[in-house]
Amino acid sequence: MGMREFSDGGVTLRWSEAAFQAATGVQRVLVEAGPAISPHDTLRLFYREGDGPERAVRGWPLGQDPQSGLQQFAAALPVPAVGKLMTWRPVLTSGGRDYDPGNAVAPKPEDRAPKHETSSPVLDHIAHFEVPFSGNFNPSGETPDGIWLHFAIKEGGTVTGPNLNGTIEPVGGDWMRVRPDGVGILHAKALINPTTGGAPVMFDDTGICDFGTDGYAALAKGKLPPSAPVRLAPRYLTSNPRYMWINRLQGFGIGEASLSDITLRFDVYSAKGTSDG
């Protein structure tokens, strides 16, 4: 896969063409940045569909590429509507400065959309979640129902985004059943305290965590891989007047479980279709 490149002030950005993923219905982009990248740096994709407004989605870190030494990020772009051209560019924020290639980058035309008339949903970025868990994941060992793991939430969890900001209380956790094929079926519950105050937002999340084809055997020995991709279906509930809209939200999350520091990092989106009011 060819990579485009941008350099400014000793910082280099390299990025791939957007690749459509049928399983998730989004375009996945890989971005590499470096060489001196802080854990606090963020990567966003700014995109525009046709003459519409510019929007942004946040990427998530994948770790350091052992060959290039660059920090890798992944991000997900929506699929443009039929007949619409999408332009986009990656922007790295490091040390209070934005490294911006400036001109938007248009992905190469591909036959990604179905031939029948349809329209893609409009994505709304709700927030970026970082949820740290305790190091003891309490494996059950092999049972007739797979391997069960329990991750307890600890202090330091954050929610940051255009629609929701707050901290995650060190209560609740993730109860996960890992199937013999290495896929973990997770069910997490948490409590969000909004920075604006008021009643908390309850958080109920289900989804999958893919440990790989060898993941089950490794977990049977009490070992975790360094990281695993996650796909989530979060729902929320609150009596807070400021966030009553979230009670009607069915979100979807894309991210990664970083098992080296036992932290779940993901972005939550909502989708609005043409039939929505």
C-alpha positions as semicolon CSV with decimal commas, in nm:
position;residue;x (nm);y (nm);z (nm)
1;M;0,000;0,000;0,000
2;G;0,147;0,336;-0,109
3;M;0,203;0,603;0,153
4;R;0,191;0,981;0,113
5;E;0,428;1,194;0,317
6;F;0,445;1,541;0,474
7;S;0,732;1,688;0,683
8;D;0,748;2,006;0,890
9;G;0,995;2,108;1,160
10;G;1,145;1,763;1,191
11;V;0,807;1,591;1,226
12;T;0,697;1,353;0,949
13;L;0,347;1,234;0,866
14;R;0,290;0,936;0,637
15;W;-0,054;0,807;0,548
16;S;-0,221;0,541;0,338
17;E;-0,510;0,564;0,098
18;A;-0,845;0,502;0,265
19;A;-0,940;0,133;0,241
20;F;-1,304;0,028;0,262
21;Q;-1,381;-0,239;0,524
22;A;-1,705;-0,422;0,451
23;A;-1,729;-0,563;0,804
24;T;-1,752;-0,217;0,964
25;G;-1,886;-0,011;0,673
26;V;-1,615;0,254;0,706
27;Q;-1,293;0,354;0,530
28;R;-0,988;0,274;0,741
29;V;-0,679;0,494;0,724
30;L;-0,331;0,422;0,862
31;V;-0,117;0,723;0,962
32;E;0,244;0,716;1,084
33;A;0,400;1,008;1,271
34;G;0,737;1,079;1,425
35;P;1,008;1,055;1,521
36;A;0,954;1,229;1,860
37;I;0,592;1,152;1,948
38;S;0,449;1,203;2,297
39;P;0,174;0,980;2,440
40;H;-0,031;1,301;2,472
41;D;-0,023;1,373;2,098
42;T;-0,345;1,334;1,901
43;L;-0,421;1,254;1,539
44;R;-0,736;1,374;1,361
45;L;-0,866;1,335;1,007
46;F;-1,039;1,642;0,864
47;Y;-1,272;1,548;0,581
48;R;-1,529;1,707;0,353
49;E;-1,790;1,538;0,136
50;G;-1,855;1,736;-0,181
51;D;-1,929;2,099;-0,090
52;G;-2,046;2,007;0,259
53;P;-1,902;2,126;0,592
54;E;-1,563;2,010;0,710
55;R;-1,582;1,747;0,983
56;A;-1,323;1,569;1,193
57;V;-1,273;1,222;1,337
58;R;-1,009;1,127;1,589
59;G;-0,760;0,849;1,534
60;W;-0,641;0,601;1,793
61;P;-0,283;0,487;1,861
62;L;-0,168;0,144;1,745
63;G;0,184;0,155;1,890
64;Q;0,527;0,204;1,738
65;D;0,628;0,048;1,408
66;P;0,944;-0,157;1,487
67;Q;1,094;-0,095;1,143
68;S;1,041;0,279;1,094
69;G;1,025;0,380;1,461
70;L;0,720;0,593;1,381
71;Q;0,406;0,602;1,596
72;Q;0,112;0,445;1,412
73;F;-0,245;0,567;1,430
74;A;-0,562;0,429;1,276
75;A;-0,875;0,625;1,194
76;A;-1,211;0,555;1,033
77;L;-1,379;0,770;0,768
78;P;-1,742;0,735;0,661
79;V;-1,813;0,614;0,308
80;P;-1,926;0,905;0,086
81;A;-2,269;0,904;-0,073
82;V;-2,298;0,782;-0,432
83;G;-2,161;1,045;-0,671
84;K;-1,993;1,246;-0,392
85;L;-1,618;1,305;-0,371
86;M;-1,463;1,301;-0,026
87;T;-1,142;1,494;0,045
88;W;-0,944;1,452;0,365
89;R;-0,612;1,509;0,534
90;P;-0,444;1,397;0,860
91;V;-0,350;1,657;1,123
92;L;-0,116;1,576;1,414
93;T;-0,136;1,787;1,732
94;S;0,193;1,775;1,924
95;G;0,323;2,011;2,190
96;G;0,037;2,253;2,132
97;R;0,110;2,276;1,758
98;D;-0,082;2,136;1,463
99;Y;0,114;1,965;1,184
100;D;-0,125;2,006;0,893
101;P;-0,050;1,910;0,529
102;G;-0,293;2,188;0,436
103;N;-0,446;2,074;0,111
104;A;-0,709;1,804;0,139
105;V;-0,625;1,459;0,010
106;A;-0,875;1,283;-0,211
107;P;-0,879;0,904;-0,200
108;K;-0,853;0,728;-0,534
109;P;-1,190;0,644;-0,691
110;E;-1,291;0,289;-0,612
111;D;-1,604;0,088;-0,668
112;R;-1,692;0,081;-0,299
113;A;-2,061;0,165;-0,305
114;P;-2,341;-0,071;-0,402
115;K;-2,492;-0,016;-0,745
116;H;-2,845;0,041;-0,619
117;E;-2,942;0,387;-0,499
118;T;-2,860;0,441;-0,135
119;S;-2,733;0,712;0,094
120;S;-2,469;0,679;0,363
121;P;-2,555;0,780;0,719
122;V;-2,410;1,099;0,859
123;L;-2,164;1,027;1,140
124;D;-2,154;1,238;1,453
125;H;-1,850;1,198;1,678
126;I;-1,974;1,178;2,038
127;A;-1,649;1,140;2,233
128;H;-1,316;0,965;2,277
129;F;-1,302;0,727;2,574
130;E;-0,997;0,612;2,769
131;V;-1,085;0,352;3,032
132;P;-0,805;0,209;3,249
133;F;-0,855;-0,127;3,420
134;S;-0,678;-0,302;3,705
135;G;-0,399;-0,541;3,610
136;N;-0,568;-0,845;3,763
137;F;-0,811;-0,974;3,501
138;N;-0,922;-1,278;3,705
139;P;-0,919;-1,550;3,435
140;S;-1,160;-1,836;3,499
141;G;-0,960;-2,097;3,313
142;E;-1,126;-2,312;3,047
143;T;-1,494;-2,372;3,116
144;P;-1,769;-2,526;2,898
145;D;-1,862;-2,165;2,817
146;G;-1,511;-2,051;2,718
147;I;-1,267;-1,845;2,926
148;W;-1,418;-1,568;3,138
149;L;-1,224;-1,253;3,228
150;H;-1,319;-0,968;3,459
151;F;-1,150;-0,629;3,431
152;A;-1,230;-0,383;3,712
153;I;-1,227;-0,012;3,620
154;K;-0,974;0,198;3,810
155;E;-0,925;0,573;3,852
156;G;-0,811;0,793;3,565
157;G;-1,076;0,725;3,301
158;T;-1,166;1,017;3,075
159;V;-1,428;1,111;2,816
160;T;-1,339;1,396;2,577
161;G;-1,526;1,512;2,272
162;P;-1,755;1,761;2,101
163;N;-2,072;1,620;2,262
164;L;-1,966;1,469;2,595
165;N;-1,684;1,536;2,841
166;G;-1,624;1,393;3,185
167;T;-1,446;1,143;3,405
168;I;-1,518;0,775;3,453
169;E;-1,581;0,661;3,808
170;P;-1,362;0,372;3,938
171;V;-1,665;0,143;3,969
172;G;-1,805;-0,120;3,736
173;G;-1,597;-0,314;3,490
174;D;-1,591;-0,544;3,191
175;W;-1,709;-0,904;3,200
176;M;-1,575;-1,085;2,895
177;R;-1,625;-1,436;2,760
178;V;-1,355;-1,551;2,517
179;R;-1,465;-1,808;2,261
180;P;-1,235;-2,088;2,137
181;D;-1,184;-1,893;1,810
182;G;-1,016;-1,611;2,005
183;V;-1,303;-1,361;1,990
184;G;-1,395;-1,200;2,321
185;I;-1,761;-1,108;2,382
186;L;-1,746;-0,814;2,621
187;H;-2,007;-0,653;2,841
188;A;-1,895;-0,342;3,029
189;K;-2,078;-0,110;3,266
190;A;-1,946;0,225;3,383
191;L;-2,048;0,562;3,528
192;I;-1,956;0,895;3,368
193;N;-1,944;1,219;3,568
194;P;-1,995;1,506;3,320
195;T;-1,762;1,804;3,358
196;T;-2,072;2,026;3,343
197;G;-2,198;1,870;3,667
198;G;-2,533;1,720;3,750
199;A;-2,646;1,360;3,749
200;P;-2,405;1,099;3,611
201;V;-2,443;0,918;3,279
202;M;-2,472;0,541;3,304
203;F;-2,286;0,350;3,035
204;D;-2,368;-0,002;2,911
205;D;-2,144;-0,145;2,641
206;T;-2,139;-0,470;2,447
207;G;-1,915;-0,573;2,161
208;I;-1,627;-0,790;2,048
209;C;-1,253;-0,792;2,115
210;D;-1,047;-0,996;1,868
211;F;-0,750;-1,166;2,037
212;G;-0,654;-1,351;1,718
213;T;-0,670;-1,717;1,623
214;D;-0,409;-1,806;1,889
215;G;-0,567;-1,584;2,153
216;Y;-0,768;-1,854;2,327
217;A;-0,466;-2,080;2,375
218;A;-0,262;-1,787;2,512
219;L;-0,539;-1,685;2,752
220;A;-0,568;-2,045;2,871
221;K;-0,208;-2,000;2,989
222;G;-0,290;-1,668;3,156
223;K;-0,124;-1,454;2,888
224;L;-0,262;-1,148;2,710
225;P;-0,148;-1,018;2,368
226;P;-0,009;-0,660;2,355
227;S;-0,327;-0,523;2,197
228;A;-0,653;-0,623;2,032
229;P;-0,905;-0,433;1,814
230;V;-1,254;-0,375;1,955
231;R;-1,593;-0,298;1,799
232;L;-1,858;-0,175;2,039
233;A;-2,231;-0,099;2,066
234;P;-2,266;0,141;2,363
235;R;-2,590;0,275;2,514
236;Y;-2,639;0,543;2,777
237;L;-2,895;0,642;3,040
238;T;-2,922;0,957;3,253
239;S;-3,163;1,194;3,429
240;N;-2,930;1,489;3,363
241;P;-3,137;1,755;3,174
242;R;-2,833;1,860;2,970
243;Y;-2,785;1,507;2,832
244;M;-3,140;1,380;2,781
245;W;-3,059;1,333;2,410
246;I;-2,815;1,056;2,499
247;N;-3,100;0,835;2,626
248;R;-3,212;0,791;2,263
249;L;-2,865;0,720;2,129
250;Q;-2,744;0,387;1,993
251;G;-2,375;0,447;1,953
252;F;-2,108;0,244;1,783
253;G;-1,748;0,243;1,892
254;I;-1,421;0,167;1,716
255;G;-1,096;0,135;1,905
256;E;-0,833;-0,084;2,065
257;A;-0,772;-0,264;2,390
258;S;-0,413;-0,186;2,486
259;L;-0,332;-0,484;2,702
260;S;0,022;-0,370;2,781
261;D;-0,123;-0,098;3,009
262;I;-0,474;-0,256;3,042
263;T;-0,653;0,045;2,892
264;L;-0,947;0,050;2,652
265;R;-0,932;0,340;2,403
266;F;-1,215;0,397;2,158
267;D;-1,423;0,659;1,980
268;V;-1,802;0,656;1,990
269;Y;-2,015;0,776;1,699
270;S;-2,384;0,806;1,625
271;A;-2,531;0,774;1,278
272;K;-2,820;0,974;1,135
273;G;-3,001;0,835;0,831
274;T;-3,223;1,006;0,577
275;S;-3,535;0,879;0,757
276;D;-3,437;1,045;1,086
277;G;-3,600;1,371;1,184
